């Protein structure tokens, strides 16, 4: 494939062309970040392919981050409760190693069920939300619900496999 070259573009015209093209192609990260990496590439004498790779990786990473944020929002958690904020010293009966192993999401990939049961005040909702957040960040879709809101069979959390694109 040969590219049609537009010779004689000024820097301002090239920047405007990149802005317009990234808008049309729906590349918001490239559109927002283009001037800074372009200046850095010129300053560091980066190759064209290296510069393009940096831009595309930034777009990919930002899309993955936004996708993860959308999955977490879709779970309808009542509040944010990250795993790093859980105080394992407050309840010595909870094994931090087990919880961190669960946070790897291997049990979801197999798929195995998970049920956390404990007395009031032991941090069950915090652990449910924290582990659910880890599951969503790993690419799985889920919905947070309470057993008291539903009658069987819809009382458990619904896990599903991550979506993959077909070529």
Beta strands, then each sheet from edge to edge (+ up, - down):
strand 1: 141-143
strand 2: 158-160
sheet 1: 1+ 2-
end
